[in-house]
Amino acid sequence: MLLVTDYAAQIEVLFVAVRVHWKRTPVSVHHPNGDVLESLILHLRNIHGIRKRSIVMEDREGGFLFFIYQPCDPRWIMAWQESYQEEE
């Protein structure tokens, strides 16, 4: 897990956009904070029924990622991102 001791830096990390590689098979979703990805996974499962995905794991390029193994509308992730940032 990402450890940030400076609270302002931690907030900045949370507001980094989720990066999605749509042209990969399977689609990969990246973020510096694994908890943010876990929140997205819960949203996709509970609201849109996305169940075929990997666990969140460390990305060798830094941060964390997970893979989606079924169709996912990009608007679902964009809507989650907007609502997630409003909550924080």
Jmol script that loads the backbone (N, CA, C; Angstrom):
load data "model"
ATOM      1  N   MET A   1       0.842  -1.174   0.000  1.00  0.00           N
ATOM      2  CA  MET A   1       0.000   0.000   0.000  1.00  0.00           C
ATOM      3  C   MET A   1       0.885   1.234   0.000  1.00  0.00           C
ATOM      4  N   LEU A   2       0.412   2.304  -0.604  1.00  0.00           N
ATOM      5  CA  LEU A   2       1.136   3.557  -0.696  1.00  0.00           C
ATOM      6  C   LEU A   2       1.103   4.251   0.655  1.00  0.00           C
ATOM      7  N   LEU A   3       2.275   4.572   1.206  1.00  0.00           N
ATOM      8  CA  LEU A   3       2.338   5.265   2.482  1.00  0.00           C
ATOM      9  C   LEU A   3       2.758   6.707   2.236  1.00  0.00           C
ATOM     10  N   VAL A   4       1.901   7.634   2.611  1.00  0.00           N
ATOM     11  CA  VAL A   4       2.195   9.057   2.472  1.00  0.00           C
ATOM     12  C   VAL A   4       2.008   9.687   3.838  1.00  0.00           C
ATOM     13  N   THR A   5       3.069  10.306   4.361  1.00  0.00           N
ATOM     14  CA  THR A   5       2.978  10.889   5.698  1.00  0.00           C
ATOM     15  C   THR A   5       2.416  12.301   5.665  1.00  0.00           C
ATOM     16  N   ASP A   6       2.565  13.012   4.575  1.00  0.00           N
ATOM     17  CA  ASP A   6       2.059  14.368   4.435  1.00  0.00           C
ATOM     18  C   ASP A   6       0.599  14.304   3.974  1.00  0.00           C
ATOM     19  N   TYR A   7      -0.317  14.848   4.788  1.00  0.00           N
ATOM     20  CA  TYR A   7      -1.747  14.768   4.493  1.00  0.00           C
ATOM     21  C   TYR A   7      -2.083  15.426   3.158  1.00  0.00           C
ATOM     22  N   ALA A   8      -1.488  16.572   2.859  1.00  0.00           N
ATOM     23  CA  ALA A   8      -1.749  17.261   1.588  1.00  0.00           C
ATOM     24  C   ALA A   8      -1.309  16.393   0.413  1.00  0.00           C
ATOM     25  N   ALA A   9      -0.182  15.723   0.557  1.00  0.00           N
ATOM     26  CA  ALA A   9       0.301  14.836  -0.505  1.00  0.00           C
ATOM     27  C   ALA A   9      -0.639  13.651  -0.666  1.00  0.00           C
ATOM     28  N   GLN A  10      -1.193  13.153   0.435  1.00  0.00           N
ATOM     29  CA  GLN A  10      -2.126  12.033   0.380  1.00  0.00           C
ATOM     30  C   GLN A  10      -3.395  12.436  -0.380  1.00  0.00           C
ATOM     31  N   ILE A  11      -3.910  13.619  -0.114  1.00  0.00           N
ATOM     32  CA  ILE A  11      -5.095  14.106  -0.828  1.00  0.00           C
ATOM     33  C   ILE A  11      -4.782  14.213  -2.313  1.00  0.00           C
ATOM     34  N   GLU A  12      -3.611  14.705  -2.656  1.00  0.00           N
ATOM     35  CA  GLU A  12      -3.221  14.840  -4.060  1.00  0.00           C
ATOM     36  C   GLU A  12      -3.194  13.483  -4.753  1.00  0.00           C
ATOM     37  N   VAL A  13      -2.691  12.467  -4.075  1.00  0.00           N
ATOM     38  CA  VAL A  13      -2.648  11.115  -4.645  1.00  0.00           C
ATOM     39  C   VAL A  13      -4.062  10.608  -4.908  1.00  0.00           C
ATOM     40  N   LEU A  14      -4.987  10.870  -3.997  1.00  0.00           N
ATOM     41  CA  LEU A  14      -6.360  10.394  -4.168  1.00  0.00           C
ATOM     42  C   LEU A  14      -7.043  11.043  -5.365  1.00  0.00           C
ATOM     43  N   PHE A  15      -6.649  12.266  -5.704  1.00  0.00           N
ATOM     44  CA  PHE A  15      -7.288  12.975  -6.807  1.00  0.00           C
ATOM     45  C   PHE A  15      -6.609  12.733  -8.148  1.00  0.00           C
ATOM     46  N   VAL A  16      -5.600  11.878  -8.184  1.00  0.00           N
ATOM     47  CA  VAL A  16      -5.003  11.491  -9.460  1.00  0.00           C
ATOM     48  C   VAL A  16      -6.036  10.669 -10.214  1.00  0.00           C
ATOM     49  N   ALA A  17      -6.204  10.948 -11.487  1.00  0.00           N
ATOM     50  CA  ALA A  17      -7.202  10.222 -12.285  1.00  0.00           C
ATOM     51  C   ALA A  17      -6.818   8.752 -12.428  1.00  0.00           C
ATOM     52  N   VAL A  18      -7.830   7.919 -12.443  1.00  0.00           N
ATOM     53  CA  VAL A  18      -7.630   6.507 -12.740  1.00  0.00           C
ATOM     54  C   VAL A  18      -7.259   6.411 -14.212  1.00  0.00           C
ATOM     55  N   ARG A  19      -6.224   5.653 -14.509  1.00  0.00           N
ATOM     56  CA  ARG A  19      -5.765   5.479 -15.894  1.00  0.00           C
ATOM     57  C   ARG A  19      -6.249   4.128 -16.394  1.00  0.00           C
ATOM     58  N   VAL A  20      -6.906   4.122 -17.546  1.00  0.00           N
ATOM     59  CA  VAL A  20      -7.449   2.882 -18.108  1.00  0.00           C
ATOM     60  C   VAL A  20      -6.842   2.673 -19.497  1.00  0.00           C
ATOM     61  N   HIS A  21      -6.300   1.485 -19.725  1.00  0.00           N
ATOM     62  CA  HIS A  21      -5.749   1.119 -21.036  1.00  0.00           C
ATOM     63  C   HIS A  21      -6.810   0.301 -21.780  1.00  0.00           C
ATOM     64  N   TRP A  22      -7.651   1.005 -22.546  1.00  0.00           N
ATOM     65  CA  TRP A  22      -8.776   0.372 -23.225  1.00  0.00           C
ATOM     66  C   TRP A  22      -8.347  -0.509 -24.386  1.00  0.00           C
ATOM     67  N   LYS A  23      -7.187  -0.242 -24.983  1.00  0.00           N
ATOM     68  CA  LYS A  23      -6.770  -1.012 -26.168  1.00  0.00           C
ATOM     69  C   LYS A  23      -6.081  -2.317 -25.805  1.00  0.00           C
ATOM     70  N   ARG A  24      -5.842  -2.546 -24.523  1.00  0.00           N
ATOM     71  CA  ARG A  24      -5.245  -3.813 -24.090  1.00  0.00           C
ATOM     72  C   ARG A  24      -6.328  -4.866 -23.920  1.00  0.00           C
ATOM     73  N   THR A  25      -5.914  -6.121 -24.074  1.00  0.00           N
ATOM     74  CA  THR A  25      -6.810  -7.229 -23.777  1.00  0.00           C
ATOM     75  C   THR A  25      -6.099  -8.130 -22.772  1.00  0.00           C
ATOM     76  N   PRO A  26      -6.552  -8.199 -21.545  1.00  0.00           N
ATOM     77  CA  PRO A  26      -7.708  -7.522 -20.978  1.00  0.00           C
ATOM     78  C   PRO A  26      -7.410  -6.046 -20.689  1.00  0.00           C
ATOM     79  N   VAL A  27      -8.463  -5.272 -20.492  1.00  0.00           N
ATOM     80  CA  VAL A  27      -8.341  -3.857 -20.139  1.00  0.00           C
ATOM     81  C   VAL A  27      -7.675  -3.762 -18.771  1.00  0.00           C
ATOM     82  N   SER A  28      -6.709  -2.835 -18.629  1.00  0.00           N
ATOM     83  CA  SER A  28      -6.054  -2.647 -17.333  1.00  0.00           C
ATOM     84  C   SER A  28      -6.405  -1.275 -16.771  1.00  0.00           C
ATOM     85  N   VAL A  29      -6.568  -1.229 -15.444  1.00  0.00           N
ATOM     86  CA  VAL A  29      -6.939  -0.003 -14.730  1.00  0.00           C
ATOM     87  C   VAL A  29      -5.841   0.274 -13.704  1.00  0.00           C
ATOM     88  N   HIS A  30      -5.308   1.507 -13.708  1.00  0.00           N
ATOM     89  CA  HIS A  30      -4.138   1.860 -12.894  1.00  0.00           C
ATOM     90  C   HIS A  30      -4.418   3.069 -12.012  1.00  0.00           C
ATOM     91  N   HIS A  31      -3.784   3.080 -10.820  1.00  0.00           N
ATOM     92  CA  HIS A  31      -3.837   4.237  -9.911  1.00  0.00           C
ATOM     93  C   HIS A  31      -2.724   4.072  -8.882  1.00  0.00           C
ATOM     94  N   PRO A  32      -2.187   5.189  -8.351  1.00  0.00           N
ATOM     95  CA  PRO A  32      -1.137   5.079  -7.322  1.00  0.00           C
ATOM     96  C   PRO A  32      -1.609   4.469  -6.008  1.00  0.00           C
ATOM     97  N   ASN A  33      -2.924   4.488  -5.740  1.00  0.00           N
ATOM     98  CA  ASN A  33      -3.452   4.014  -4.462  1.00  0.00           C
ATOM     99  C   ASN A  33      -4.365   2.805  -4.686  1.00  0.00           C
ATOM    100  N   GLY A  34      -4.030   1.680  -4.084  1.00  0.00           N
ATOM    101  CA  GLY A  34      -4.827   0.466  -4.231  1.00  0.00           C
ATOM    102  C   GLY A  34      -6.231   0.588  -3.675  1.00  0.00           C
ATOM    103  N   ASP A  35      -6.411   1.383  -2.604  1.00  0.00           N
ATOM    104  CA  ASP A  35      -7.744   1.558  -2.018  1.00  0.00           C
ATOM    105  C   ASP A  35      -8.697   2.249  -2.991  1.00  0.00           C
ATOM    106  N   VAL A  36      -8.168   3.155  -3.796  1.00  0.00           N
ATOM    107  CA  VAL A  36      -8.993   3.827  -4.807  1.00  0.00           C
ATOM    108  C   VAL A  36      -9.498   2.793  -5.812  1.00  0.00           C
ATOM    109  N   LEU A  37      -8.627   1.886  -6.229  1.00  0.00           N
ATOM    110  CA  LEU A  37      -9.039   0.844  -7.176  1.00  0.00           C
ATOM    111  C   LEU A  37     -10.057  -0.100  -6.544  1.00  0.00           C
ATOM    112  N   GLU A  38      -9.889  -0.417  -5.268  1.00  0.00           N
ATOM    113  CA  GLU A  38     -10.863  -1.268  -4.575  1.00  0.00           C
ATOM    114  C   GLU A  38     -12.230  -0.595  -4.558  1.00  0.00           C
ATOM    115  N   SER A  39     -12.253   0.713  -4.363  1.00  0.00           N
ATOM    116  CA  SER A  39     -13.512   1.454  -4.383  1.00  0.00           C
ATOM    117  C   SER A  39     -14.156   1.384  -5.765  1.00  0.00           C
ATOM    118  N   LEU A  40     -13.359   1.518  -6.803  1.00  0.00           N
ATOM    119  CA  LEU A  40     -13.876   1.414  -8.170  1.00  0.00           C
ATOM    120  C   LEU A  40     -14.424   0.017  -8.440  1.00  0.00           C
ATOM    121  N   ILE A  41     -13.725  -1.005  -7.984  1.00  0.00           N
ATOM    122  CA  ILE A  41     -14.188  -2.388  -8.163  1.00  0.00           C
ATOM    123  C   ILE A  41     -15.557  -2.584  -7.512  1.00  0.00           C
ATOM    124  N   LEU A  42     -15.717  -2.076  -6.292  1.00  0.00           N
ATOM    125  CA  LEU A  42     -17.011  -2.199  -5.608  1.00  0.00           C
ATOM    126  C   LEU A  42     -18.115  -1.499  -6.390  1.00  0.00           C
ATOM    127  N   HIS A  43     -17.816  -0.316  -6.905  1.00  0.00           N
ATOM    128  CA  HIS A  43     -18.805   0.422  -7.699  1.00  0.00           C
ATOM    129  C   HIS A  43     -19.187  -0.367  -8.947  1.00  0.00           C
ATOM    130  N   LEU A  44     -18.191  -0.861  -9.673  1.00  0.00           N
ATOM    131  CA  LEU A  44     -18.471  -1.600 -10.911  1.00  0.00           C
ATOM    132  C   LEU A  44     -19.272  -2.872 -10.625  1.00  0.00           C
ATOM    133  N   ARG A  45     -18.982  -3.522  -9.510  1.00  0.00           N
ATOM    134  CA  ARG A  45     -19.707  -4.751  -9.163  1.00  0.00           C
ATOM    135  C   ARG A  45     -21.134  -4.442  -8.712  1.00  0.00           C
ATOM    136  N   ASN A  46     -21.270  -3.498  -7.797  1.00  0.00           N
ATOM    137  CA  ASN A  46     -22.579  -3.235  -7.193  1.00  0.00           C
ATOM    138  C   ASN A  46     -23.545  -2.504  -8.120  1.00  0.00           C
ATOM    139  N   ILE A  47     -23.042  -1.603  -8.943  1.00  0.00           N
ATOM    140  CA  ILE A  47     -23.916  -0.791  -9.790  1.00  0.00           C
ATOM    141  C   ILE A  47     -24.069  -1.373 -11.190  1.00  0.00           C
ATOM    142  N   HIS A  48     -22.989  -1.933 -11.739  1.00  0.00           N
ATOM    143  CA  HIS A  48     -23.004  -2.348 -13.141  1.00  0.00           C
ATOM    144  C   HIS A  48     -22.815  -3.861 -13.356  1.00  0.00           C
ATOM    145  N   GLY A  49     -22.675  -4.609 -12.281  1.00  0.00           N
ATOM    146  CA  GLY A  49     -22.592  -6.064 -12.397  1.00  0.00           C
ATOM    147  C   GLY A  49     -21.281  -6.595 -12.959  1.00  0.00           C
ATOM    148  N   ILE A  50     -20.204  -5.805 -12.903  1.00  0.00           N
ATOM    149  CA  ILE A  50     -18.896  -6.271 -13.391  1.00  0.00           C
ATOM    150  C   ILE A  50     -18.300  -7.196 -12.335  1.00  0.00           C
ATOM    151  N   ARG A  51     -18.154  -8.453 -12.667  1.00  0.00           N
ATOM    152  CA  ARG A  51     -17.608  -9.433 -11.721  1.00  0.00           C
ATOM    153  C   ARG A  51     -16.337 -10.099 -12.228  1.00  0.00           C
ATOM    154  N   LYS A  52     -16.131 -10.109 -13.518  1.00  0.00           N
ATOM    155  CA  LYS A  52     -14.956 -10.775 -14.081  1.00  0.00           C
ATOM    156  C   LYS A  52     -13.794  -9.793 -14.125  1.00  0.00           C
ATOM    157  N   ARG A  53     -12.981  -9.858 -13.071  1.00  0.00           N
ATOM    158  CA  ARG A  53     -11.833  -8.964 -12.948  1.00  0.00           C
ATOM    159  C   ARG A  53     -10.781  -9.622 -12.066  1.00  0.00           C
ATOM    160  N   SER A  54      -9.584  -9.075 -12.131  1.00  0.00           N
ATOM    161  CA  SER A  54      -8.500  -9.603 -11.300  1.00  0.00           C
ATOM    162  C   SER A  54      -8.551  -8.944  -9.925  1.00  0.00           C
ATOM    163  N   ILE A  55      -7.681  -9.379  -9.052  1.00  0.00           N
ATOM    164  CA  ILE A  55      -7.480  -8.685  -7.786  1.00  0.00           C
ATOM    165  C   ILE A  55      -6.614  -7.455  -8.056  1.00  0.00           C
ATOM    166  N   VAL A  56      -6.597  -6.514  -7.123  1.00  0.00           N
ATOM    167  CA  VAL A  56      -5.699  -5.367  -7.213  1.00  0.00           C
ATOM    168  C   VAL A  56      -4.300  -5.867  -6.871  1.00  0.00           C
ATOM    169  N   MET A  57      -3.338  -5.507  -7.721  1.00  0.00           N
ATOM    170  CA  MET A  57      -1.959  -5.940  -7.500  1.00  0.00           C
ATOM    171  C   MET A  57      -0.998  -4.794  -7.778  1.00  0.00           C
ATOM    172  N   GLU A  58       0.226  -4.933  -7.306  1.00  0.00           N
ATOM    173  CA  GLU A  58       1.231  -3.901  -7.553  1.00  0.00           C
ATOM    174  C   GLU A  58       1.581  -3.869  -9.030  1.00  0.00           C
ATOM    175  N   ASP A  59       1.715  -2.660  -9.544  1.00  0.00           N
ATOM    176  CA  ASP A  59       2.111  -2.439 -10.933  1.00  0.00           C
ATOM    177  C   ASP A  59       3.628  -2.329 -10.967  1.00  0.00           C
ATOM    178  N   ARG A  60       4.281  -3.001 -11.890  1.00  0.00           N
ATOM    179  CA  ARG A  60       5.745  -2.927 -11.930  1.00  0.00           C
ATOM    180  C   ARG A  60       6.238  -1.543 -12.327  1.00  0.00           C
ATOM    181  N   GLU A  61       5.365  -0.703 -12.868  1.00  0.00           N
ATOM    182  CA  GLU A  61       5.729   0.677 -13.201  1.00  0.00           C
ATOM    183  C   GLU A  61       5.435   1.627 -12.042  1.00  0.00           C
ATOM    184  N   GLY A  62       4.986   1.100 -10.931  1.00  0.00           N
ATOM    185  CA  GLY A  62       4.638   1.897  -9.751  1.00  0.00           C
ATOM    186  C   GLY A  62       3.134   1.991  -9.593  1.00  0.00           C
ATOM    187  N   GLY A  63       2.679   2.035  -8.368  1.00  0.00           N
ATOM    188  CA  GLY A  63       1.243   2.099  -8.100  1.00  0.00           C
ATOM    189  C   GLY A  63       0.619   0.718  -8.120  1.00  0.00           C
ATOM    190  N   PHE A  64      -0.659   0.685  -8.485  1.00  0.00           N
ATOM    191  CA  PHE A  64      -1.431  -0.554  -8.465  1.00  0.00           C
ATOM    192  C   PHE A  64      -2.268  -0.666  -9.729  1.00  0.00           C
ATOM    193  N   LEU A  65      -2.746  -1.882 -10.007  1.00  0.00           N
ATOM    194  CA  LEU A  65      -3.598  -2.104 -11.168  1.00  0.00           C
ATOM    195  C   LEU A  65      -4.489  -3.305 -10.953  1.00  0.00           C
ATOM    196  N   PHE A  66      -5.534  -3.380 -11.776  1.00  0.00           N
ATOM    197  CA  PHE A  66      -6.330  -4.598 -11.889  1.00  0.00           C
ATOM    198  C   PHE A  66      -6.804  -4.708 -13.329  1.00  0.00           C
ATOM    199  N   PHE A  67      -7.253  -5.892 -13.705  1.00  0.00           N
ATOM    200  CA  PHE A  67      -7.708  -6.160 -15.068  1.00  0.00           C
ATOM    201  C   PHE A  67      -9.202  -6.428 -15.072  1.00  0.00           C
ATOM    202  N   ILE A  68      -9.867  -5.990 -16.145  1.00  0.00           N
ATOM    203  CA  ILE A  68     -11.296  -6.245 -16.333  1.00  0.00           C
ATOM    204  C   ILE A  68     -11.437  -7.231 -17.488  1.00  0.00           C
ATOM    205  N   TYR A  69     -12.159  -8.343 -17.255  1.00  0.00           N
ATOM    206  CA  TYR A  69     -12.290  -9.415 -18.241  1.00  0.00           C
ATOM    207  C   TYR A  69     -13.663  -9.485 -18.898  1.00  0.00           C
ATOM    208  N   GLN A  70     -14.451  -8.427 -18.801  1.00  0.00           N
ATOM    209  CA  GLN A  70     -15.750  -8.398 -19.461  1.00  0.00           C
ATOM    210  C   GLN A  70     -16.007  -6.976 -19.942  1.00  0.00           C
ATOM    211  N   PRO A  71     -16.992  -6.780 -20.826  1.00  0.00           N
ATOM    212  CA  PRO A  71     -17.245  -5.433 -21.346  1.00  0.00           C
ATOM    213  C   PRO A  71     -17.564  -4.440 -20.224  1.00  0.00           C
ATOM    214  N   CYS A  72     -17.003  -3.239 -20.352  1.00  0.00           N
ATOM    215  CA  CYS A  72     -17.192  -2.181 -19.371  1.00  0.00           C
ATOM    216  C   CYS A  72     -17.299  -0.855 -20.126  1.00  0.00           C
ATOM    217  N   ASP A  73     -18.357  -0.132 -19.885  1.00  0.00           N
ATOM    218  CA  ASP A  73     -18.570   1.155 -20.537  1.00  0.00           C
ATOM    219  C   ASP A  73     -17.650   2.205 -19.901  1.00  0.00           C
ATOM    220  N   PRO A  74     -16.853   2.919 -20.680  1.00  0.00           N
ATOM    221  CA  PRO A  74     -15.966   3.950 -20.114  1.00  0.00           C
ATOM    222  C   PRO A  74     -16.712   5.014 -19.298  1.00  0.00           C
ATOM    223  N   ARG A  75     -17.962   5.262 -19.641  1.00  0.00           N
ATOM    224  CA  ARG A  75     -18.747   6.261 -18.895  1.00  0.00           C
ATOM    225  C   ARG A  75     -18.955   5.839 -17.445  1.00  0.00           C
ATOM    226  N   TRP A  76     -18.989   4.539 -17.178  1.00  0.00           N
ATOM    227  CA  TRP A  76     -19.165   4.060 -15.809  1.00  0.00           C
ATOM    228  C   TRP A  76     -17.985   4.478 -14.940  1.00  0.00           C
ATOM    229  N   ILE A  77     -16.784   4.358 -15.484  1.00  0.00           N
ATOM    230  CA  ILE A  77     -15.578   4.729 -14.728  1.00  0.00           C
ATOM    231  C   ILE A  77     -15.510   6.247 -14.580  1.00  0.00           C
ATOM    232  N   MET A  78     -15.846   6.978 -15.625  1.00  0.00           N
ATOM    233  CA  MET A  78     -15.822   8.442 -15.543  1.00  0.00           C
ATOM    234  C   MET A  78     -16.828   8.937 -14.506  1.00  0.00           C
ATOM    235  N   ALA A  79     -18.014   8.363 -14.464  1.00  0.00           N
ATOM    236  CA  ALA A  79     -19.030   8.768 -13.488  1.00  0.00           C
ATOM    237  C   ALA A  79     -18.560   8.445 -12.068  1.00  0.00           C
ATOM    238  N   TRP A  80     -17.952   7.276 -11.884  1.00  0.00           N
ATOM    239  CA  TRP A  80     -17.430   6.911 -10.564  1.00  0.00           C
ATOM    240  C   TRP A  80     -16.341   7.897 -10.144  1.00  0.00           C
ATOM    241  N   GLN A  81     -15.438   8.238 -11.065  1.00  0.00           N
ATOM    242  CA  GLN A  81     -14.333   9.154 -10.764  1.00  0.00           C
ATOM    243  C   GLN A  81     -14.886  10.502 -10.284  1.00  0.00           C
ATOM    244  N   GLU A  82     -15.887  11.023 -10.961  1.00  0.00           N
ATOM    245  CA  GLU A  82     -16.473  12.304 -10.563  1.00  0.00           C
ATOM    246  C   GLU A  82     -17.113  12.209  -9.180  1.00  0.00           C
ATOM    247  N   SER A  83     -17.854  11.140  -8.919  1.00  0.00           N
ATOM    248  CA  SER A  83     -18.513  11.006  -7.618  1.00  0.00           C
ATOM    249  C   SER A  83     -17.491  10.738  -6.505  1.00  0.00           C
ATOM    250  N   TYR A  84     -16.428   9.998  -6.806  1.00  0.00           N
ATOM    251  CA  TYR A  84     -15.390   9.694  -5.812  1.00  0.00           C
ATOM    252  C   TYR A  84     -14.688  10.979  -5.382  1.00  0.00           C
ATOM    253  N   GLN A  85     -14.375  11.844  -6.341  1.00  0.00           N
ATOM    254  CA  GLN A  85     -13.690  13.082  -6.002  1.00  0.00           C
ATOM    255  C   GLN A  85     -14.589  14.030  -5.249  1.00  0.00           C
ATOM    256  N   GLU A  86     -15.882  14.001  -5.506  1.00  0.00           N
ATOM    257  CA  GLU A  86     -16.812  14.843  -4.751  1.00  0.00           C
ATOM    258  C   GLU A  86     -16.900  14.391  -3.298  1.00  0.00           C
ATOM    259  N   GLU A  87     -16.806  13.075  -3.055  1.00  0.00           N
ATOM    260  CA  GLU A  87     -16.870  12.540  -1.684  1.00  0.00           C
ATOM    261  C   GLU A  87     -15.670  12.966  -0.872  1.00  0.00           C
ATOM    262  N   GLU A  88     -14.501  13.004  -1.492  1.00  0.00           N
ATOM    263  CA  GLU A  88     -13.267  13.343  -0.780  1.00  0.00           C
ATOM    264  C   GLU A  88     -13.252  14.807  -0.543  1.00  0.00           C
TER     265      GLU A  88
END
end "model"
wireframe off; spacefill off
backbone 0.3
color backbone group
